[in-house]
Amino acid sequence: MEVLPKLLSSVLPLYAFIGVGYAASRWLGLKSKWISWLLLYLLIPVVIFEHLVKADVTQMVVVAVMVFALAVLMNVPAWLVRKFWVKDINKYQLNCSFSYYNIGWFGIPVVMALFGEEQMPLVMSAYMGNVFYGDTVGYYLVSRSKDLPATEAVKNVLKIPAVYASIAAIIANLAGFELPDGIEPVMKGASWTLSALGMIMIGIGLSKANLKQLDYKKYGLIMSSRFVSSIVLMGLLVLAELALIGQLEGDEQKLMMLFSIFPIAANLVVFSSFLDTEQETAALLVASSSIISLVIVPVAAILLF
């Protein structure tokens, strides 16, 4: 695969939408609320359903479980970082930042640019595992940073349509349902729009972070610990899958490794804003990881593919 030309022709233009989001938020007052609503309640559920209904069920389960397992395991390095090095940050926010990945708004554009539709079922399976963790445990962790009652957190989790879209797609897949060929252009348009708006959301998140007051030593330690731990743990999960199941091959294994260096989910900012808790910390964490991922993901893609 000629990765560099694909990155230059497809990923870099999408990165330009980050600048659009940043500028529109900083100087035109663009709010993220309506974009996040459109993504969470329309585009993401539609794209999830379209790709999961065509996915290999075994691969779907394997990938989703691996991503969910990675998220759970990442709570361990987060706990260690706070216990021994960074004690002046909310522990629940830190745990969520380590374990919640931007597979939807960052990963889909990157995978679409590299592979087109070919690997979309795999990335949507990974997104499903990420959703089941992030929109349940992740939301709970952010809620706990404000001491929101567990019952209220659960009620809000149940409002996230991505979970229901995933379940519906699995049922439809097992039942042999096939989408009409005529709606394929619409689905491609939905995927592209999701990619563009996802990048705009990252730009809006960056505009909310006061990078001039960033404690580079502290956040550098947090980010390096997160990325290194994630690579190691995902590597172990890929090796375990190879030894025990053997479902994933070649580019699929490499893509799983690429997922491990994706940034923190922008939903951390969305959740924190909605709950009015630790908003600046959330913005700084997401902004820091997004800037790093913008550099290392293309480099890793060139090395892997």
SEGULO-512005 format. One line per field, with one value per residue (C-alpha): x, y, z. Coordinates in Angstrom, 1 decimal. Each point is the difference from the previous one (the first is absolute). Layout:
// SEGULO-512005
x <- X | ... .
y <- Y | ... .
z <- Z | ... .
END
This chain:
// SEGULO-512005
x <- 0.0 | 1.3 | -0.7 | 1.6 | -1.9 | -3.3 | 0.8 | 0.9 | -3.0 | -2.6 | 1.0 | 1.6 | -3.1 | -2.0 | 2.5 | -0.9 | -3.4 | 1.7 | 1.2 | -3.5 | -1.5 | 2.6 | -0.4 | -3.8 | -0.1 | 2.7 | -1.2 | -3.5 | -1.3 | -0.9 | -1.5 | 0.6 | -3.4 | -1.9 | 2.9 | 0.3 | -3.7 | 0.0 | 3.0 | -1.3 | -3.7 | 0.1 | 3.2 | 1.9 | -3.0 | -0.7 | 3.7 | 0.2 | -3.0 | 1.0 | 3.5 | -0.8 | -2.9 | 2.6 | 2.8 | 1.2 | -1.7 | 3.0 | 2.4 | -2.5 | -0.2 | 3.8 | 0.9 | -2.7 | 1.1 | 3.7 | -0.7 | -2.2 | 2.7 | 2.6 | -2.2 | -0.4 | 3.7 | 1.0 | -1.5 | 3.0 | 2.7 | -2.3 | -0.2 | 3.8 | 0.6 | -2.2 | 1.3 | 3.7 | 0.4 | -3.0 | -2.1 | -1.7 | -2.4 | -3.5 | 0.5 | -3.2 | 0.8 | 3.5 | -1.4 | -2.4 | 2.7 | 2.2 | -2.8 | -2.2 | 1.2 | -1.1 | -0.7 | -3.1 | 0.9 | 3.7 | 0.3 | -2.6 | 1.6 | 3.4 | -1.2 | -2.2 | 3.0 | 2.3 | -2.4 | -3.3 | -2.9 | 2.2 | 0.8 | -3.0 | -1.8 | 3.1 | 0.2 | -3.7 | 0.4 | 2.8 | -2.3 | -2.7 | 2.3 | 1.1 | -3.7 | -1.0 | 2.8 | 0.2 | -3.8 | -0.4 | 3.1 | 1.5 | -3.1 | -0.2 | 3.6 | -0.6 | -3.3 | 1.9 | 2.4 | -3.1 | -1.5 | -3.0 | -2.2 | 0.5 | -3.7 | 0.2 | 3.2 | -1.7 | -3.1 | 2.3 | 1.9 | -3.3 | -0.7 | 3.1 | -1.4 | 3.4 | -0.5 | -3.5 | 1.3 | 2.7 | -2.4 | -2.5 | 2.8 | 1.1 | -3.5 | -0.5 | 3.4 | -0.9 | -3.4 | 1.6 | -1.3 | 1.6 | -0.3 | -1.3 | 2.7 | -1.8 | 0.9 | 3.7 | 0.8 | -2.0 | 2.0 | 3.3 | -1.1 | -0.9 | 3.5 | 1.7 | -2.1 | 0.7 | 3.7 | 0.0 | -2.2 | 2.1 | 3.1 | -1.8 | -1.0 | 3.7 | 0.8 | -2.8 | 1.5 | 3.5 | -1.4 | -1.3 | 3.4 | 2.3 | 3.2 | 2.0 | -0.7 | 0.6 | 2.3 | 2.1 | 1.9 | -3.1 | -2.0 | 3.1 | 0.3 | -3.7 | 0.0 | 3.2 | -1.3 | -3.3 | 1.5 | 2.7 | -2.4 | -2.6 | 2.5 | 1.3 | -3.4 | -1.4 | 3.1 | -0.7 | -3.7 | 1.0 | 2.4 | -2.6 | -2.6 | 2.5 | 0.8 | -3.5 | -2.3 | 1.9 | -2.8 | 2.0 | 2.6 | 2.5 | -1.4 | -2.7 | 2.6 | 1.9 | -3.2 | -0.6 | 3.5 | -0.8 | -3.2 | 2.2 | 1.6 | -3.3 | -0.7 | -2.3 | -3.7 | -1.4 | -3.0 | 2.0 | -0.4 | -3.7 | -0.7 | 1.9 | -1.8 | -3.4 | 0.6 | 1.8 | 3.1 | 3.7 | -0.6 | 3.5 | 1.8 | -2.0 | 0.8 | 3.7 | 0.1 | -1.8 | 1.9 | 3.4 | -0.8 | -1.5 | 3.1 | 2.3 | -2.2 | -0.1 | 3.8 | 0.5 | -2.9 | 1.1 | 3.6 | -1.2 | -2.3 | 3.0 | 2.1 | -2.8 | -1.4 .
y <- 0.0 | 3.5 | 1.5 | 3.4 | 1.0 | -1.1 | 2.0 | 3.1 | -0.2 | -1.1 | 0.4 | 3.5 | 1.6 | -1.5 | 1.4 | 3.4 | -0.4 | 0.2 | 3.5 | 0.8 | -1.1 | 1.9 | 3.2 | -0.1 | -0.6 | 2.5 | 2.9 | -0.7 | -1.6 | -3.3 | -2.3 | -3.8 | -0.9 | -0.3 | -1.8 | -2.5 | -0.5 | -0.6 | -2.5 | -1.8 | -0.3 | -0.3 | -0.5 | -2.4 | -2.4 | 0.0 | -0.7 | -2.7 | -1.8 | 0.1 | -1.5 | -2.4 | -1.6 | -0.9 | -1.1 | -3.5 | -0.8 | -1.9 | 2.8 | 2.6 | -1.7 | -0.6 | 3.6 | 1.6 | -2.2 | 0.9 | 3.7 | -0.3 | -2.0 | 2.6 | 2.7 | -1.9 | -0.8 | 3.6 | 0.9 | -1.7 | 2.3 | 3.0 | -1.0 | -0.4 | 3.4 | 1.7 | -1.9 | 0.6 | 3.0 | 2.2 | 0.5 | 3.4 | -1.3 | -1.5 | -3.8 | -0.8 | 2.5 | -1.5 | -3.6 | 1.0 | 1.8 | -3.1 | -2.5 | 1.9 | 0.3 | 2.2 | -2.8 | 1.6 | 3.6 | -0.6 | -3.6 | -0.2 | 2.8 | -1.6 | -3.5 | 1.3 | 1.9 | -3.1 | -2.7 | 1.5 | -2.3 | -3.2 | 0.2 | 2.0 | -3.1 | -0.5 | 3.6 | 0.1 | -3.2 | 1.7 | 3.1 | -2.3 | -1.3 | 3.6 | 1.2 | -2.8 | 1.0 | 3.8 | 0.7 | -2.2 | -0.3 | 3.2 | 2.1 | -1.4 | 1.0 | 3.6 | 0.0 | -1.1 | 3.0 | 2.1 | -2.6 | -0.4 | -2.9 | -3.3 | -0.2 | 3.3 | -1.1 | -3.2 | 1.9 | 2.2 | -3.1 | -1.5 | 3.1 | -0.7 | -1.4 | -1.5 | -2.9 | -0.8 | 0.4 | -2.6 | -2.4 | 0.4 | -0.5 | -3.2 | -1.4 | 1.1 | -1.6 | -3.3 | 0.1 | 0.4 | 3.5 | 1.9 | 3.7 | 1.0 | 0.9 | 3.2 | 1.6 | -0.6 | 3.6 | 1.4 | -2.2 | 1.1 | 3.6 | -0.6 | -1.5 | 2.9 | 2.6 | -1.9 | 0.2 | 3.7 | 1.0 | -2.3 | 2.0 | 3.3 | -1.2 | -0.6 | 3.6 | 1.4 | -2.0 | 1.4 | 3.5 | -0.5 | -1.0 | 2.7 | -1.5 | 3.0 | -1.0 | -3.7 | -1.7 | -1.8 | -2.1 | -1.4 | -0.5 | -1.3 | -2.7 | -0.8 | -0.3 | -2.0 | -2.4 | -0.4 | -0.6 | -2.4 | -2.0 | -0.1 | -1.3 | -2.7 | -1.2 | -0.1 | -1.8 | -2.7 | -0.2 | -0.5 | -2.7 | -1.7 | 0.2 | -1.5 | -2.9 | -0.8 | 0.9 | 1.0 | 2.0 | 3.1 | 0.1 | 2.3 | 3.5 | -0.7 | -0.6 | 3.1 | 2.0 | -1.2 | 1.3 | 3.3 | 0.4 | 0.0 | 3.3 | 1.8 | 3.1 | 0.3 | 0.0 | 3.5 | -1.3 | 0.6 | 3.7 | -0.5 | -1.9 | 2.4 | 3.0 | -1.7 | -0.8 | 3.3 | -1.7 | 0.3 | 1.6 | 1.6 | -3.1 | -2.1 | 2.5 | 0.0 | -3.8 | -0.4 | 2.8 | -1.4 | -3.5 | 1.3 | 2.1 | -3.0 | -2.4 | 2.4 | -0.6 | -3.6 | -1.6 | 0.9 | -1.1 | -3.3 | -0.5 | 0.4 | -2.4 | -2.6 | 0.0 .
z <- 0.0 | -0.9 | 3.4 | -0.4 | -3.1 | 1.6 | 3.2 | -2.0 | -2.3 | 2.6 | 3.6 | -0.3 | -1.5 | 2.8 | 2.5 | -1.6 | 1.6 | 3.4 | -1.0 | -1.1 | 3.3 | 2.0 | -2.0 | 0.0 | 3.7 | 0.9 | -2.2 | -1.0 | 3.2 | -1.6 | 2.7 | 0.1 | 1.4 | -3.3 | -1.7 | 2.9 | -0.1 | -3.8 | 0.4 | 3.1 | -0.9 | -3.8 | -1.9 | 2.3 | 0.5 | -3.8 | -0.8 | 2.7 | -1.2 | -3.7 | 0.6 | 2.9 | -2.0 | -2.6 | 2.4 | 0.7 | 3.4 | 1.4 | -0.8 | 1.3 | 3.4 | 0.2 | -0.9 | 2.3 | 2.9 | -0.6 | 0.0 | 3.1 | 1.8 | -0.9 | 1.5 | 3.2 | 0.3 | -0.6 | 3.4 | 1.5 | -1.4 | 0.7 | 3.6 | 0.2 | -1.6 | 2.5 | 3.0 | -0.6 | -2.3 | -0.7 | 3.1 | -0.7 | -2.6 | 0.4 | 0.1 | -1.8 | -2.8 | -0.3 | -0.2 | -2.7 | -2.0 | 0.0 | -1.0 | -2.4 | -3.6 | -2.9 | -2.4 | -1.4 | -0.8 | -0.5 | -1.0 | -2.7 | -2.1 | 0.3 | -0.9 | -2.8 | -1.4 | 0.1 | -1.0 | -1.2 | 0.8 | 0.2 | 3.7 | 1.1 | 1.6 | 2.2 | 1.1 | 0.7 | 2.1 | 1.9 | 0.4 | 1.3 | 2.8 | 0.7 | 0.2 | 2.4 | 2.3 | -0.5 | 0.1 | 3.1 | 2.2 | -1.5 | 0.6 | 3.5 | 0.7 | -1.2 | 2.0 | 3.1 | -0.4 | 0.9 | 2.3 | -2.2 | 1.4 | -1.8 | -0.9 | -1.9 | -1.8 | -1.1 | -1.2 | -2.2 | -1.3 | -1.1 | -2.2 | -2.2 | -3.3 | -1.2 | 2.4 | -1.4 | -3.6 | 0.8 | 1.5 | -2.9 | -2.6 | 1.7 | 0.0 | -3.7 | -0.9 | 1.6 | -1.7 | -3.4 | -0.6 | -2.9 | -0.8 | -3.4 | -2.5 | -0.8 | 3.3 | -0.3 | -1.2 | 3.0 | 2.4 | -1.6 | 0.4 | 3.7 | 0.6 | -1.6 | 1.9 | 3.2 | -0.7 | -0.8 | 3.0 | 2.3 | -0.9 | 0.5 | 3.5 | 0.7 | -1.1 | 2.2 | 2.9 | -0.7 | 0.1 | 3.5 | 1.4 | 1.3 | -1.3 | 1.2 | 3.6 | -0.7 | 2.5 | -2.6 | 2.4 | 1.7 | -3.2 | -1.8 | 2.7 | -0.2 | -3.8 | -0.3 | 2.7 | -1.8 | -3.5 | 1.1 | 2.3 | -2.8 | -2.6 | 2.4 | 1.1 | -3.5 | -1.1 | 2.6 | -0.9 | -3.7 | 0.9 | 2.2 | -2.8 | -2.4 | 2.4 | 1.2 | -2.9 | -3.1 | -1.6 | -0.8 | -2.7 | -1.6 | -0.4 | 2.6 | 2.7 | -1.0 | 0.1 | 3.6 | 0.9 | -1.7 | 2.1 | 3.1 | -0.9 | -0.7 | 2.1 | 3.0 | -1.1 | -0.5 | 1.9 | 3.2 | -0.7 | -1.0 | 3.2 | 2.2 | -1.6 | 0.4 | 3.6 | 0.7 | 1.6 | -0.6 | -3.5 | -0.3 | 1.0 | -2.5 | -2.8 | 0.8 | 0.1 | -3.3 | -1.6 | 1.1 | -1.2 | -3.3 | -0.8 | 0.7 | -2.0 | -3.0 | -0.2 | 1.0 | -1.7 | -3.6 | 0.9 | 1.4 | -3.0 | -2.3 | 2.1 | 0.4 | -3.5 .
END
